[in-house]
């Protein structure tokens, strides 16, 4: 009883600690990200006052990238990149460790580069900052590695909720992309921190959606086909962007390491030169996204901007500037959508909505194709615009883009970026391809209470196992193990009924469990055979699974993966 | 970790949090002010472009302003007006809908929507929005705009020949015009065109006291009296208008003079003069009948001498009615007779 009470107190204490830390993380991250957004915006406004001279568009990105490049090289090497792969490194490789120095570095360097017009986004860095704050907090309160790892997605969701004003999408993204598990144990704390951070954002900045869009409606069912075409084009555009970014990044990585400090400046100069022709490529460009969502830009302009932004962002990211690709993905998607919408509307004006509706769907399309989180993408666009009427076209377009992108660029961008760093993170493939117990299930083998003990031992050795289920009246009573049967023999018992006079709890698996679960339970029970039982009735024996069969199945899989 | 350390760290975290909160609030304030100032700057440039009729440029500039200050009704309305002027009504409508969704009683937005619907030919819809504009909420000192809205509404209803609605609005307009002579003159003209000549005549007559030298007043009075059927007064009014320099009424004066000499219903007309006029009317009717499709019965009755003036006039009316049916061109060629017969026919 005393143990139970202690366990309960510990459990309550851990749950309370998690709850409190989620709230604190949500608040602190929310406030930090709001400061990050506001500071970046105000600095950018000072660097580019209205009607400023053209030379600013070349000089300022170059200078900003040079400054942040030096800072990243000398003082904050861990703050490089978008922040998403770095956050995943922290979870899966570094026991959740992100230093305070990295957090500060990310904040300062990203503020500098984004304010100077580098064509990257602020959301990826926000995720890294949020994860870092969570990590620092966890260590400050003396938590162990397991708890600190669990805090990382809490910080991520809080950051994204504040950066995008999308709490639901923030939760989904943290689970779908950062952790790769929508059923993660941390769901509760992730939701809580996202909600807290969102509340903080509203307290300081009020309730304005990120983009204002007029209400759109589906004009004609034929539009579904056009949205599917948009998905196709969006998918192709996403692949172009990813391949370009990865290709240019590989080229930059081949340069000598002592040029790391100046590489970002090359990206800055390149985007500055592009900005001479099209100032819209500077920064994230949400103002222009707003305009194209209103159907306000011509076909020629949106097509040009789509290509230029793909090039500008790829150059900026690959050259090592601090910043993310979420925002640019939305920009690219909006321009692609606007292009398709303008063309469709000019060809079929009676059947199609305003091009702004297509720009709206296009944002989600590119996001799904580039980041490969289709569910998050749908919810995010909905939360950003609060326009429910466009959800079905969004789903269609997102999925088409997702499949096209997956077909032409099998490796998602964040995995590819991690591989370029020499890091191999857990992938969704591992989970999707998990083999279930049903594939190695063998026919029911069991013993009865009337079985003699020596016969029982012989039966077990025939199955090369050290256990077999004991069945009476068609229901499992216990799992008879060789060790206990031997002990009963030594005591003078003759039948299994004497060795197991009462029903006993026993380890088991269900047919749809993965083999890893079977292995885990075999290890915990110290047996090499488990009964496989029905989910509707755990006393109903469906078959058995042996250690040998499981290992044999893994050997086959490993052979396959090695061949790949 | 000791309890004391935990509290210390919690205190530090709390301090950092509060500090961040105050920093955020200050930054938010700065951003709000700077964005508002920048938006206003774009808006002013847009207003200048609009006043110089560079409407496409104005639209772009208004959009810039609106991107920075999304909730500004003033910017949204200005943009919608600019879009309408550049012929992009379908883009203006959603903007106005957005403004109205946030404030359905906002007068200026309702007025713009009314104008938009009027331009699209939806008179009924436009009338509804005009009413919402007139009775909606306006910034202080907007009386002139409200009055102007009512004038636009009346103009639209008059053009659509919705005379009853016009009368209702004109009565209200008369009250709210605050004795503005320009507006009251318009009101008088509208009374006349909407089919209420008596009210028009009353208003014009009042004007002759306050604007005795305005030829337009006398011309209007003449038109009203002519329509009412008081040809003598119409003659006097037209004469006064001509004396004050309005030569355009000369033809109408001739008509009024002729009608004044023909009208047998004038009060205090002597019996001899009434007989003379009724005979003259009958003779002219007979003359028209002679040129028209023959009607032996009417011909025969016309040849009989009518001793009673009323019977003579009644027969003339009957002949003229026949002429309107059988040979309208011939009948209407004699405009004064047509006018007179029409008025006599309306008598109870």
Interface residues (C-beta under 8 A of the other chain):
Chain A: X24 X27 X28 X31 X32 X34 X35 X38 X39 X41 X42 X45 X50 X137 X140 X141 X142 X204 X205 X208 X212 X214 X215 X287 X290 X291 X294 X295 X296
Chain B: X1 X5 X6 X9 X13 X16 X17 X20 X21 X23 X24 X25 X27 X28 X30 X31 X34 X38 X41 X42 X63 X67 X70 X91 X94 X98
